[in-house]
Amino acid sequence: MSDDNNKPDPNIDINNDIEKGNYEYYLEEHEHTGCWSRFCHEFCQHPFTLLEVNGYVLDVQRTFAAKPSWFIIPIKMAITGVSMDVFCRDLLNYGGVPSFWLAYYENWTTVLTLLYLWMSLFNSLFCLISRQPTAYENRASCGIAVTWCLWVLALSYQFLNFFNYWTLVYYDLDETGIPAVSYFTVMKSFGIFALLVVEGQLMNRIPMRMSHLTISELGLLGYVVWTLLHYASGMGNPDQPNEDGIYWFLNWGPSTLSRTCAGIAVTMLVVLPAIWIVFYVASWPFRRYMPIPVDDLDDEYDYEAMPEHVQCFLEPGSLMAHFDGDDNYPPRVKELGEDSQLHAFGIVPGMVVDTLELGNDGTTFYEMTTSDLVEHLKDSNDQDGRVLTLINPSVRELTPTPGIPDRGVLLEGGEPIEVTLPAGKIGVVLTDQPPVVSRISDESPLVGTGVEVGMWVDTLTVHNDGDDEEEPHVYYELEASELTQLLKDHAESEGRVVRFIPAGMELSKPPGVEALELYLPTGSIGLVFSKATPPEVKAIKDTSPLLDLYPDLKPGMFVDTLTLEDGTTHYHMDGKSFTQLLKDHRDSDARVMRVIRPGMELTDEPSIFPPEEILASVPPGPLMVVLDGHPPVVSMLHEESPLHDFGVVPGMVVDTLELDDGTKHYELSTEELTTLLGDHADDEGRLLRFIDPN
């Protein structure tokens, strides 16, 4: 388990939201963050956090090991090779004292640049980035943080080297006999800087943040401290015996001290921040983010405006309609051609095919996949009198295949059947939850196994590909679409085992607990919920902090209750109100969510029966209570209200108020009562009588 230091930084207001448990809400609220707000947030942001202030998550693998590798790696090798060439030329042509080579700023620049380029190349060559950090970690790994830090230092050093050379050094080279413009001098003072920008900014697209400016300033300060130590040691400059400092413009001697201090101040406080802002803003559009998951793809269709049930009497010929993929069940209208005859019947995208009745012999097909439908339409292309029925899937269910027994009727004498499937398709149509075998094709490997139409699928067991020693994974309590997708995902596996049971037989229960109490961390919990009542856990993201904390948490479980930090417990929530509560309290680490397995009863909200009468001798000061109506009804009590001490609960009515002087007031309105309480707020002897109106 991660410690507190790995939790999302609360000062950033980031990751305090990745259902993006509520990352989608964070993205929705922050993706249009203004420039000034973004600047301020990123200036205080941890330099190596992954969740940005605009709500998106940096894709570490594509940023520090860009793809495609066949294209990126040769370019990185070429850039590193050119930089190594300049480095070797510098060492070979250096005519001074070898031990003094690293004293110069431009040589610090070369070393930092080479360290970054080699780290970047290794990241791409040897796949050092093995995974995307989770939302709970929200930090780049140590290796990536080192690469990122070297990039920041190399870029700032390279720019200042470029700036210093062409403003302070270039004009003095004439006196030394060194050519001011040559392959070596241009590459060392500008060429490598340009290659570094291409590699880091355009290929890797490493983000620049204002918080990185601190790293750059500290890096420059490191060299300044070195020059101070050099001057204090009195070693002088062996390459220039007449100079005590390393550079004439960075000399701490008494005669040049003020000039040196002014130059350092201008560089660190003006030049470096100014250029950093340019690089920072330029990096905004180039950042690579993780793809944003979509909770419900059906939102693209307008089901409210869609007809409920339509029968289409087809003419011979093509429908000129496009349906979702071959294995989709049921077939969904994806697109209609301009001349499609379905337009005349009011068919719109999003509707699904219920049945197809042929014109020649009246054969009717039920519960088809898209490939089944397309095949039947092609075979009957020249027939007149075909009837295609389409429905609105949000309000109407598919017509079941005749002959399938009622789901609650047990097939007498039936026994469970376990079938080991070969690789490939299994040739069945599955519907509902638990999955019902609606049709078995003649080519299905289930033919002859004893599996019959109407049986239920109890469990699916699959082995990890290429790892026979690892324990197989067993899936329980599946729905038809989920089972179909699992069979498709493992279509090449030889070891899939499906357990079929007679309709009505009790389903196998997954091992483990029936219910879980999840203590939620701050920020996102990385779960996708349905909009139904109760909310169903539809998916658990790889970045969810709950994966390691609660291994028994599985998709398909339902939210029973949510207890907030103030002790309030919410019951029987729908998906919208539940996710809104998560969003409103995302900064709290005291949220407790109870989830249950399918089939379990939801917890009912406990009934509170107030006492018939309460006499409360209230202390001076405000009562911190909300009253409403005539007579005054207690609608809400603040957690610090003194009325809690007397057992007063919402719903009770104020019957009378007796003041300190013995005056007793009856049949008060809320306005009259609050006025009297306010006028006598400092009195010691106020006596309130509360009653249960029921």
C-alpha positions as CSV (number, residue, x, y, z in Angstrom):
1,M,0.0,0.0,0.0
2,S,1.3,3.5,-0.8
3,D,2.1,5.8,2.0
4,D,0.7,9.3,2.4
5,N,3.5,10.8,0.4
6,N,2.3,9.0,-2.7
7,K,-1.2,10.4,-2.4
8,P,-2.3,13.1,-4.9
9,D,-1.1,16.6,-3.8
10,P,-4.0,18.4,-2.2
11,N,-2.5,21.8,-3.0
12,I,-3.0,21.3,-6.7
13,D,-6.7,20.4,-6.6
14,I,-5.7,17.7,-9.0
15,N,-6.5,14.0,-8.8
16,N,-9.2,15.1,-6.3
17,D,-11.5,13.7,-8.8
18,I,-9.2,10.0,-11.7
19,E,-14.9,8.4,-12.0
20,K,-12.2,10.2,-14.5
21,G,-13.9,7.7,-9.2
22,N,-14.8,11.1,-10.7
23,Y,-12.1,12.1,-13.0
24,E,-14.7,12.9,-15.7
25,Y,-16.1,15.6,-13.4
26,Y,-12.7,17.1,-12.9
27,L,-12.0,17.1,-16.7
28,E,-15.4,18.7,-17.3
29,E,-14.7,21.5,-14.8
30,H,-11.1,22.2,-15.7
31,E,-10.4,21.4,-19.3
32,H,-11.1,25.1,-20.2
33,T,-9.0,26.5,-17.4
34,G,-7.8,30.0,-18.2
35,C,-4.2,30.8,-18.9
36,W,-3.6,32.8,-15.7
37,S,-5.3,30.1,-13.5
38,R,-3.3,27.4,-15.2
39,F,-0.1,29.4,-14.7
40,C,-0.7,29.8,-11.0
41,H,-1.7,26.2,-10.5
42,E,1.3,24.8,-12.4
43,F,3.7,27.2,-10.6
44,C,2.7,25.5,-7.3
45,Q,2.3,22.0,-8.8
46,H,4.6,19.1,-8.0
47,P,7.0,19.0,-10.9
48,F,6.6,15.3,-11.6
49,T,2.8,14.8,-11.1
50,L,0.9,13.3,-14.0
51,L,-2.6,14.7,-13.7
52,E,-2.6,18.2,-15.1
53,V,-4.7,21.2,-14.1
54,N,-6.8,20.8,-17.3
55,G,-8.0,17.4,-16.1
56,Y,-5.9,15.3,-18.5
57,V,-3.4,12.6,-17.5
58,L,0.1,12.6,-19.1
59,D,0.8,9.5,-21.1
60,V,4.3,8.6,-19.6
61,Q,5.1,5.9,-22.1
62,R,4.3,7.9,-25.2
63,T,6.0,11.0,-23.8
64,F,9.3,9.6,-22.7
65,A,9.5,6.7,-25.2
66,A,7.7,8.1,-28.2
67,K,6.3,5.9,-31.0
68,P,6.7,4.5,-33.6
69,S,10.0,3.1,-32.4
70,W,11.3,2.3,-35.9
71,F,11.1,6.0,-36.7
72,I,12.0,7.6,-33.3
73,I,14.9,5.5,-32.2
74,P,17.1,6.1,-35.3
75,I,16.5,9.9,-34.9
76,K,17.4,9.8,-31.2
77,M,20.5,7.8,-32.0
78,A,21.5,10.3,-34.7
79,I,21.0,13.3,-32.3
80,T,23.0,11.5,-29.6
81,G,25.7,10.6,-32.1
82,V,26.1,14.2,-33.3
83,S,26.2,15.4,-29.7
84,M,28.9,12.8,-28.8
85,D,30.9,14.0,-31.9
86,V,30.9,17.6,-30.6
87,F,31.8,16.3,-27.1
88,C,34.8,14.3,-28.4
89,R,36.0,17.1,-30.7
90,D,35.9,19.4,-27.6
91,L,38.0,17.1,-25.5
92,L,40.5,16.4,-28.3
93,N,40.9,20.1,-29.2
94,Y,41.0,21.4,-25.7
95,G,44.4,22.9,-25.2
96,G,44.2,23.8,-21.6
97,V,44.8,21.9,-18.4
98,P,42.6,18.7,-18.7
99,S,41.5,18.8,-15.1
100,F,40.1,22.3,-15.6
101,W,37.9,21.3,-18.6
102,L,34.8,20.8,-16.4
103,A,35.2,24.2,-14.8
104,Y,33.5,25.9,-17.7
105,Y,29.8,26.5,-18.0
106,E,29.6,25.4,-21.6
107,N,31.1,22.0,-20.6
108,W,28.6,21.6,-17.8
109,T,26.0,22.2,-20.5
110,T,27.5,19.5,-22.7
111,V,27.6,16.9,-19.9
112,L,24.0,17.6,-18.8
113,T,22.7,17.4,-22.4
114,L,24.5,14.1,-23.0
115,L,23.1,12.6,-19.8
116,Y,19.6,13.5,-20.9
117,L,20.0,12.2,-24.4
118,W,21.4,8.9,-23.2
119,M,18.6,8.5,-20.7
120,S,16.0,9.3,-23.4
121,L,17.6,6.8,-25.8
122,F,17.7,4.1,-23.2
123,N,14.0,4.7,-22.4
124,S,13.1,4.0,-26.0
125,L,15.7,1.2,-26.6
126,F,15.1,-1.0,-23.6
127,C,11.5,-0.2,-22.7
128,L,12.4,1.2,-19.3
129,I,8.9,2.6,-18.9
130,S,7.0,-0.6,-18.0
131,R,3.7,0.9,-17.0
132,Q,1.6,4.0,-16.6
133,P,1.6,5.0,-12.9
134,T,-1.8,4.8,-11.2
135,A,-4.0,7.8,-10.4
136,Y,-3.4,7.1,-6.7
137,E,0.4,7.3,-7.3
138,N,0.0,10.3,-9.6
139,R,3.8,10.6,-9.9
140,A,6.4,9.7,-12.5
141,S,8.7,6.9,-11.6
142,C,12.2,7.6,-10.3
143,G,13.8,6.9,-13.8
144,I,11.3,9.2,-15.5
145,A,11.7,11.9,-12.9
146,V,15.5,11.8,-13.5
147,T,15.0,12.0,-17.2
148,W,12.5,14.9,-16.8
149,C,14.9,16.7,-14.5
150,L,17.8,16.3,-16.8
151,W,15.7,17.6,-19.7
152,V,14.8,20.7,-17.7
153,L,18.4,21.4,-16.7
154,A,19.8,20.7,-20.1
155,L,17.3,23.0,-21.8
156,S,17.9,25.9,-19.5
157,Y,21.7,25.4,-19.6
158,Q,21.7,25.2,-23.4
159,F,19.7,28.4,-23.8
160,L,21.9,30.4,-21.5
161,N,25.0,28.9,-23.2
162,F,23.6,30.1,-26.6
163,F,22.7,33.5,-25.1
164,N,26.0,34.0,-23.4
165,Y,28.1,32.9,-26.4
166,W,26.5,35.2,-28.9
167,T,26.3,38.2,-26.6
168,L,29.4,37.9,-24.4
169,V,32.0,35.5,-25.9
170,Y,31.6,35.8,-29.7
171,Y,33.2,39.2,-30.1
172,D,36.2,38.4,-27.9
173,L,37.2,35.3,-30.0
174,D,39.0,37.5,-32.6
175,E,41.7,38.2,-30.1
176,T,42.3,34.6,-29.3
177,G,42.7,33.4,-32.9
178,I,39.8,30.9,-32.5
179,P,37.4,31.1,-35.5
180,A,34.1,32.6,-34.2
181,V,32.0,30.7,-36.7
182,S,32.9,27.1,-37.5
183,Y,31.2,23.7,-37.4
184,F,32.5,23.1,-33.8
185,T,31.6,26.6,-32.4
186,V,28.2,26.7,-34.1
187,M,27.3,23.2,-33.0
188,K,28.4,23.8,-29.4
189,S,26.8,27.2,-29.0
190,F,23.6,26.6,-31.1
191,G,23.4,23.3,-33.0
192,I,23.1,21.0,-30.0
193,F,20.6,23.4,-28.4
194,A,18.4,23.2,-31.6
195,L,18.7,19.3,-31.7
196,L,17.7,19.2,-28.0
197,V,14.6,21.2,-28.7
198,V,13.7,18.9,-31.6
199,E,14.2,15.8,-29.5
200,G,12.5,16.8,-26.3
201,Q,9.9,19.3,-27.4
202,L,8.8,17.9,-30.8
203,M,9.6,14.2,-30.6
204,N,9.1,13.3,-27.0
205,R,6.9,16.3,-26.3
206,I,8.0,16.5,-22.6
207,P,5.8,19.0,-20.7
208,M,7.4,22.2,-19.4
209,R,5.9,23.5,-16.2
210,M,6.4,26.7,-14.3
211,S,7.3,24.6,-11.2
212,H,10.3,23.4,-13.3
213,L,11.6,26.9,-13.3
214,T,12.7,26.2,-9.7
215,I,14.8,23.3,-10.9
216,S,16.4,25.5,-13.6
217,E,17.2,28.3,-11.1
218,L,18.7,25.8,-8.7
219,G,20.8,24.3,-11.5
220,L,22.1,27.7,-12.5
221,L,22.7,28.5,-8.8
222,G,24.8,25.4,-8.6
223,Y,27.2,26.7,-11.2
224,V,27.3,30.2,-9.5
225,V,28.2,28.5,-6.2
226,W,31.0,26.6,-8.0
227,T,32.5,29.9,-9.3
228,L,32.4,31.3,-5.8
229,L,34.2,28.3,-4.4
230,H,36.7,28.5,-7.2
231,Y,37.4,32.2,-6.5
232,A,37.6,31.5,-2.7
233,S,40.2,28.7,-3.3
234,G,42.6,31.1,-5.1
235,M,43.4,28.4,-7.7
236,G,43.0,31.0,-10.5
237,N,42.5,30.1,-14.2
238,P,45.4,27.8,-15.5
239,D,44.2,28.4,-19.0
240,Q,44.5,32.2,-18.7
241,P,47.2,33.0,-16.1
242,N,46.3,36.7,-16.2
243,E,42.7,36.0,-15.0
244,D,41.7,35.0,-11.4
245,G,38.1,34.0,-12.5
246,I,36.8,31.5,-15.0
247,Y,35.2,34.2,-17.1
248,W,35.7,37.9,-17.2
249,F,32.0,38.5,-16.8
250,L,31.7,36.1,-13.8
251,N,34.6,37.3,-11.6
252,W,34.2,37.7,-7.9
253,G,37.1,40.1,-7.5
254,P,36.6,43.4,-5.7
255,S,36.7,45.4,-8.9
256,T,34.1,43.4,-10.7
257,L,32.0,42.2,-7.8
258,S,29.1,44.6,-8.4
259,R,29.0,43.8,-12.2
260,T,29.0,40.1,-11.5
261,C,26.2,40.3,-9.0
262,A,24.1,42.5,-11.3
263,G,24.7,40.1,-14.2
264,I,23.7,37.0,-12.1
265,A,20.6,38.8,-10.8
266,V,19.4,39.8,-14.3
267,T,20.1,36.3,-15.7
268,M,18.2,34.5,-12.9
269,L,15.4,37.0,-12.3
270,V,14.7,38.2,-15.8
271,V,16.4,36.3,-18.7
272,L,15.8,32.7,-17.5
273,P,12.1,33.3,-16.3
274,A,11.3,35.1,-19.6
275,I,12.6,32.3,-21.8
276,W,11.1,29.7,-19.6
277,I,7.6,31.2,-20.1
278,V,8.2,31.0,-23.8
279,F,9.1,27.3,-23.6
280,Y,6.3,26.7,-21.1
281,V,3.5,28.2,-23.3
282,A,5.0,26.5,-26.4
283,S,4.7,23.1,-24.7
284,W,0.9,23.4,-24.0
285,P,-0.4,22.1,-27.4
286,F,2.3,19.3,-27.7
287,R,1.6,17.3,-24.6
288,R,0.5,13.7,-24.9
289,Y,-2.4,12.6,-22.7
290,M,-4.0,9.3,-21.8
291,P,-7.2,8.6,-23.8
292,I,-10.4,9.5,-22.0
293,P,-12.7,6.5,-21.4
294,V,-16.3,6.9,-22.4
295,D,-18.8,5.5,-19.8
296,D,-21.8,5.0,-22.0
297,L,-21.5,4.9,-25.8
298,D,-25.3,4.8,-26.2
299,D,-25.4,8.5,-25.3
300,E,-24.8,9.3,-28.9
301,Y,-28.4,8.3,-29.7
302,D,-31.5,10.3,-28.8
303,Y,-33.7,7.5,-27.4
304,E,-36.4,9.9,-26.2
305,A,-37.2,11.0,-29.8
306,M,-36.9,7.4,-31.1
307,P,-40.1,5.5,-32.0
308,E,-40.8,2.5,-29.7
309,H,-41.7,-0.2,-32.2
310,V,-41.8,-0.1,-36.1
311,Q,-42.7,-2.8,-38.6
312,C,-41.1,-2.2,-42.0
313,F,-42.7,-4.0,-45.0
314,L,-39.7,-4.3,-47.2
315,E,-39.5,-4.2,-51.0
316,P,-37.1,-6.5,-52.8
317,G,-33.5,-5.2,-53.0
318,S,-30.9,-3.8,-50.6
319,L,-31.8,-1.9,-47.5
320,M,-28.9,0.4,-47.9
321,A,-28.4,0.4,-44.2
322,H,-25.2,-0.2,-42.1
323,F,-25.4,-2.1,-38.8
324,D,-22.9,-2.5,-36.0
325,G,-20.1,-5.1,-36.3
326,D,-20.7,-8.7,-37.4
327,D,-20.8,-10.2,-33.9
328,N,-23.0,-7.5,-32.4
329,Y,-26.2,-8.6,-30.7
330,P,-28.7,-7.4,-31.3
331,P,-28.0,-5.7,-34.7
332,R,-28.1,-1.9,-34.2
333,V,-28.7,0.6,-37.0
334,K,-25.5,2.6,-37.3
335,E,-26.1,4.5,-40.5
336,L,-28.8,4.8,-43.3
337,G,-28.0,5.6,-46.9
338,E,-29.8,8.5,-48.5
339,D,-32.0,6.2,-50.6
340,S,-32.7,3.6,-47.9
341,Q,-36.3,2.4,-47.9
342,L,-36.1,2.4,-44.1
343,H,-36.4,6.2,-44.1
344,A,-40.1,5.9,-45.1
345,F,-40.9,4.0,-41.9
346,G,-39.2,6.6,-39.6
347,I,-36.2,4.4,-38.7
348,V,-33.3,6.3,-37.1
349,P,-29.7,5.2,-36.0
350,G,-29.7,3.6,-32.6
351,M,-32.7,1.4,-33.2
352,V,-32.2,-2.4,-33.0
353,V,-33.6,-5.2,-35.1
354,D,-36.1,-7.4,-33.2
355,T,-37.3,-9.9,-35.8
356,L,-37.2,-10.6,-39.5
357,E,-40.1,-12.4,-41.2
358,L,-39.5,-13.8,-44.7
359,G,-42.1,-13.3,-47.5
360,N,-42.0,-16.7,-49.1
361,D,-42.8,-19.1,-46.2
362,G,-43.3,-16.8,-43.2
363,T,-40.2,-18.0,-41.4
364,T,-39.4,-15.6,-38.6
365,F,-35.9,-15.1,-37.1
366,Y,-35.4,-13.9,-33.5
367,E,-32.5,-12.7,-31.4
368,M,-30.1,-12.4,-34.4
369,T,-26.5,-11.2,-34.5
370,T,-25.6,-8.6,-37.1
371,S,-23.9,-11.3,-39.2
372,D,-27.1,-13.5,-39.0
373,L,-29.3,-10.6,-40.1
374,V,-27.1,-9.6,-43.0
375,E,-27.0,-13.3,-44.2
376,H,-30.8,-13.6,-44.0
377,L,-31.3,-10.3,-45.8
378,K,-28.9,-11.4,-48.6
379,D,-30.6,-14.8,-49.0
380,S,-34.0,-13.1,-49.3
381,N,-32.9,-10.1,-51.3
382,D,-35.4,-10.8,-54.2
383,Q,-38.4,-11.6,-52.0
384,D,-41.5,-9.5,-51.6
385,G,-43.4,-9.3,-48.4
386,R,-40.5,-9.4,-45.9
387,V,-41.2,-7.7,-42.6
388,L,-38.4,-6.2,-40.5
389,T,-39.3,-5.2,-36.9
390,L,-37.1,-2.6,-35.1
391,I,-37.5,-1.4,-31.6
392,N,-36.2,1.4,-29.3
393,P,-33.9,-0.6,-26.9
394,S,-34.4,1.8,-24.1
395,V,-38.1,1.1,-23.7
396,R,-38.8,-2.2,-25.3
397,E,-37.2,-5.7,-24.9
398,L,-36.4,-8.1,-27.7
399,T,-39.1,-10.7,-28.6
400,P,-37.8,-14.0,-27.2
401,T,-37.4,-17.0,-29.5
402,P,-40.5,-19.2,-29.2
403,G,-39.9,-22.6,-27.5
404,I,-37.4,-21.3,-24.9
405,P,-38.8,-22.3,-21.5
406,D,-39.6,-19.6,-19.0
407,R,-36.6,-18.5,-17.0
408,G,-38.1,-19.6,-13.7
409,V,-39.0,-23.1,-14.9
410,L,-36.4,-25.8,-14.1
411,L,-35.9,-28.3,-16.8
412,E,-36.7,-31.5,-15.1
413,G,-33.9,-34.0,-14.8
414,G,-31.4,-31.5,-16.1
415,E,-27.8,-31.5,-14.8
416,P,-25.0,-29.0,-15.2
417,I,-22.8,-29.5,-18.2
418,E,-19.2,-28.3,-18.5
419,V,-17.9,-28.0,-22.0
420,T,-14.3,-27.3,-23.0
421,L,-14.4,-25.1,-26.1
422,P,-12.0,-25.3,-29.0
423,A,-10.5,-22.1,-30.4
424,G,-12.7,-19.9,-32.6
425,K,-16.4,-19.0,-32.5
426,I,-18.9,-21.2,-30.6
427,G,-21.9,-20.6,-32.8
428,V,-24.5,-19.6,-30.2
429,V,-26.7,-16.7,-29.6
430,L,-26.8,-15.6,-25.9
431,T,-29.3,-13.2,-24.3
432,D,-30.2,-11.6,-21.0
433,Q,-28.7,-12.1,-17.5
434,P,-27.7,-14.8,-16.7
435,P,-26.9,-15.6,-20.3
436,V,-29.6,-17.8,-21.9
437,V,-28.7,-20.0,-24.9
438,S,-31.2,-18.6,-27.4
439,R,-30.0,-20.5,-30.5
440,I,-27.3,-23.0,-31.4
441,S,-26.1,-23.2,-35.0
442,D,-25.5,-26.5,-36.8
443,E,-21.8,-25.9,-36.9
444,S,-21.5,-25.1,-33.2
445,P,-19.0,-27.2,-31.2
446,L,-21.8,-27.5,-28.6
447,V,-23.8,-29.8,-30.9
448,G,-23.8,-33.2,-29.3
449,T,-22.6,-32.1,-25.9
450,G,-26.1,-32.1,-24.3
451,V,-26.4,-28.3,-24.2
452,E,-29.9,-27.2,-25.2
453,V,-31.6,-24.0,-26.1
454,G,-32.9,-22.4,-23.0
455,M,-30.1,-23.4,-20.7
456,W,-28.2,-20.8,-18.7
457,V,-24.5,-20.1,-18.7
458,D,-23.3,-20.3,-15.1
459,T,-19.5,-19.7,-15.3
460,L,-16.7,-19.2,-17.8
461,T,-13.2,-20.3,-17.0
462,V,-10.2,-19.1,-19.0
463,H,-6.5,-19.7,-18.8
464,N,-3.9,-16.9,-19.2
465,D,-2.4,-17.3,-22.7
466,G,1.0,-18.9,-22.6
467,D,1.0,-19.5,-18.8
468,D,-0.5,-22.9,-18.0
469,E,1.0,-22.9,-14.5
470,E,-1.0,-19.8,-13.4
471,E,-4.4,-20.3,-11.8
472,P,-7.2,-20.0,-14.4
473,H,-9.7,-17.1,-14.0
474,V,-13.3,-17.9,-13.3
475,Y,-16.0,-15.4,-14.3
476,Y,-19.3,-15.5,-12.3
477,E,-22.7,-13.8,-12.6
478,L,-22.2,-12.6,-16.2
479,E,-24.6,-10.9,-18.5
480,A,-24.9,-11.9,-22.2
481,S,-22.9,-9.0,-23.7
482,E,-20.1,-9.4,-21.1
483,L,-19.9,-13.1,-21.8
484,T,-19.9,-12.6,-25.5
485,Q,-17.0,-10.1,-25.3
486,L,-15.0,-12.5,-23.0
487,L,-15.4,-15.3,-25.5
488,K,-14.3,-13.0,-28.3
489,D,-11.3,-11.8,-26.3
490,H,-10.1,-15.4,-25.7
491,A,-11.2,-16.8,-29.0
492,E,-7.7,-18.2,-29.7
493,S,-7.5,-20.0,-26.4
494,E,-7.9,-23.8,-26.4
495,G,-8.8,-24.0,-22.7
496,R,-12.1,-22.1,-22.3
497,V,-14.5,-24.0,-20.1
498,V,-18.2,-23.0,-20.0
499,R,-20.6,-24.4,-17.4
500,F,-24.2,-24.6,-18.5
501,I,-27.1,-25.2,-16.1
502,P,-30.8,-25.8,-16.5
503,A,-32.9,-22.7,-16.4
504,G,-33.9,-21.8,-12.9
505,M,-31.0,-23.7,-11.2
506,E,-29.2,-21.6,-8.6
507,L,-26.1,-19.9,-10.0
508,S,-22.7,-20.5,-8.6
509,K,-21.5,-17.8,-6.2
510,P,-18.0,-16.3,-6.6
511,P,-15.7,-17.0,-3.7
512,G,-15.1,-14.1,-1.2
513,V,-17.3,-11.7,0.7
514,E,-20.9,-10.9,-0.2
515,A,-20.4,-7.2,0.7
516,L,-17.5,-4.8,1.0
517,E,-17.0,-1.6,2.9
518,L,-14.6,0.6,0.9
519,Y,-12.8,3.4,2.7
520,L,-12.3,5.8,-0.2
521,P,-9.1,7.9,-0.6
522,T,-9.3,11.6,-1.6
523,G,-9.8,12.3,-5.2
524,S,-10.7,9.9,-8.0
525,I,-11.5,6.3,-7.2
526,G,-11.2,5.1,-10.8
527,L,-14.6,3.4,-11.1
528,V,-17.2,3.7,-13.8
529,F,-20.8,3.5,-12.6
530,S,-24.1,3.0,-14.4
531,K,-26.8,5.6,-14.1
532,A,-29.3,3.1,-12.7
533,T,-30.7,2.7,-9.2
534,P,-28.7,1.3,-7.5
535,P,-25.5,2.3,-9.4
536,E,-23.6,-0.7,-10.7
537,V,-19.8,-0.8,-10.9
538,K,-19.4,-1.2,-14.7
539,A,-15.6,-1.1,-14.8
540,I,-12.5,-0.7,-12.7
541,K,-9.8,1.3,-14.4
542,D,-6.2,0.2,-14.3
543,T,-5.4,3.5,-12.5
544,S,-7.9,3.0,-9.7
545,P,-6.4,3.2,-6.2
546,L,-8.9,0.6,-5.1
547,L,-7.4,-2.2,-7.1
548,D,-4.6,-3.0,-4.6
549,L,-6.6,-1.9,-1.6
550,Y,-9.7,-4.2,-2.3
551,P,-8.9,-7.1,-4.5
552,D,-12.4,-8.6,-3.9
553,L,-14.0,-5.6,-5.6
554,K,-15.4,-6.7,-9.0
555,P,-17.4,-5.2,-11.8
556,G,-21.0,-6.1,-11.5
557,M,-21.3,-5.2,-7.8
558,F,-23.8,-2.6,-6.7
559,V,-23.5,0.5,-4.5
560,D,-25.6,0.0,-1.4
561,T,-24.7,3.0,0.8
562,L,-22.4,6.0,0.9
563,T,-21.4,7.5,4.3
564,L,-19.8,10.9,4.2
565,E,-17.3,12.5,6.5
566,D,-20.1,14.1,8.6
567,G,-21.6,10.7,9.4
568,T,-24.5,11.2,7.0
569,T,-25.4,7.9,5.2
570,H,-27.2,7.9,1.8
571,Y,-29.4,5.0,0.8
572,H,-31.1,3.9,-2.5
573,M,-29.2,6.3,-4.7
574,D,-29.4,6.5,-8.5
575,G,-26.2,6.8,-10.5
576,K,-26.4,10.6,-11.1
577,S,-27.0,11.6,-7.5
578,F,-24.3,9.1,-6.3
579,T,-21.6,10.4,-8.6
580,Q,-22.6,14.0,-7.7
581,L,-22.0,13.1,-4.0
582,L,-18.6,11.7,-4.8
583,K,-17.8,14.9,-6.7
584,D,-19.0,17.2,-4.0
585,H,-16.9,15.4,-1.3
586,R,-13.9,14.4,-3.4
587,D,-11.5,16.2,-1.0
588,S,-12.5,14.0,2.0
589,D,-10.7,10.9,3.0
590,A,-13.5,9.8,5.3
591,R,-16.0,8.6,2.7
592,V,-17.1,5.0,3.1
593,M,-18.9,3.2,0.2
594,R,-20.6,-0.2,0.8
595,V,-21.0,-2.4,-2.3
596,I,-22.9,-5.7,-2.5
597,R,-23.0,-8.6,-4.9
598,P,-25.9,-9.0,-7.4
599,G,-29.0,-10.5,-5.8
600,M,-28.4,-9.0,-2.3
601,E,-31.1,-6.8,-0.8
602,L,-30.2,-3.1,-0.5
603,T,-30.0,-1.7,3.0
604,D,-33.1,0.2,4.0
605,E,-32.8,3.6,5.6
606,P,-33.4,3.3,9.3
607,S,-36.6,4.9,10.6
608,I,-36.2,7.5,13.3
609,F,-39.0,7.6,15.8
610,P,-38.9,10.8,17.8
611,P,-40.0,10.8,21.4
612,E,-43.5,12.1,22.1
613,E,-42.3,15.1,24.2
614,I,-38.9,16.8,25.0
615,L,-38.4,19.7,27.4
616,A,-35.2,21.5,26.5
617,S,-33.7,24.1,28.8
618,V,-31.4,25.6,26.2
619,P,-28.2,27.5,27.0
620,P,-27.6,31.1,25.9
621,G,-26.5,31.6,22.3
622,P,-27.7,30.5,18.9
623,L,-29.5,27.1,18.7
624,M,-28.1,26.3,15.2
625,V,-31.4,24.8,14.0
626,V,-33.5,25.4,10.8
627,L,-37.2,25.8,11.4
628,D,-40.0,25.9,8.9
629,G,-43.7,26.3,8.7
630,H,-46.5,27.0,11.2
631,P,-46.2,25.5,13.8
632,P,-42.4,25.6,13.6
633,V,-41.0,22.2,12.4
634,V,-37.3,21.2,12.9
635,S,-36.1,20.6,9.4
636,M,-32.4,20.5,10.0
637,L,-29.9,20.5,13.0
638,H,-26.3,21.6,12.7
639,E,-23.9,19.1,14.1
640,E,-22.9,21.5,16.9
641,S,-26.5,22.4,17.8
642,P,-27.1,22.2,21.6
643,L,-30.5,20.6,20.8
644,H,-28.7,17.3,20.1
645,D,-28.0,16.9,23.8
646,F,-31.8,16.7,24.5
647,G,-32.5,14.2,21.7
648,V,-34.3,16.6,19.4
649,V,-34.5,15.2,15.8
650,P,-35.8,16.7,12.5
651,G,-39.5,16.4,12.1
652,M,-40.4,17.4,15.7
653,V,-42.5,20.5,16.3
654,V,-42.0,23.4,18.7
655,D,-45.1,23.5,20.9
656,T,-44.2,26.2,23.4
657,L,-41.5,28.6,24.4
658,E,-41.1,29.7,28.1
659,L,-38.8,32.7,28.7
660,D,-36.6,33.5,31.7
661,D,-39.3,35.8,33.2
662,G,-41.9,33.1,33.2
663,T,-43.7,34.3,30.1
664,K,-45.0,31.4,28.0
665,H,-45.8,31.6,24.3
666,Y,-48.2,29.2,22.5
667,E,-49.0,28.5,18.8
668,L,-46.1,30.4,17.5
669,S,-45.2,30.8,13.8
670,T,-41.6,30.2,12.7
671,E,-41.0,33.9,12.3
672,E,-42.4,34.7,15.7
673,L,-40.3,32.0,17.4
674,T,-37.1,33.0,15.7
675,T,-37.7,36.6,16.7
676,L,-38.3,35.7,20.3
677,L,-35.2,33.4,20.4
678,G,-33.1,36.2,18.9
679,D,-34.3,38.9,21.3
680,H,-33.6,36.6,24.3
681,A,-30.4,34.9,23.0
682,D,-28.5,35.8,26.1
683,D,-31.1,34.5,28.6
684,E,-30.2,31.5,30.7
685,G,-33.7,30.1,31.4
686,R,-35.3,29.6,28.0
687,L,-37.4,26.4,27.9
688,L,-38.6,24.9,24.7
689,R,-41.2,22.1,24.4
690,F,-40.8,19.8,21.4
691,I,-43.5,17.3,20.5
692,D,-43.9,14.5,17.9
693,P,-46.7,15.8,15.6
694,N,-47.6,12.2,14.7
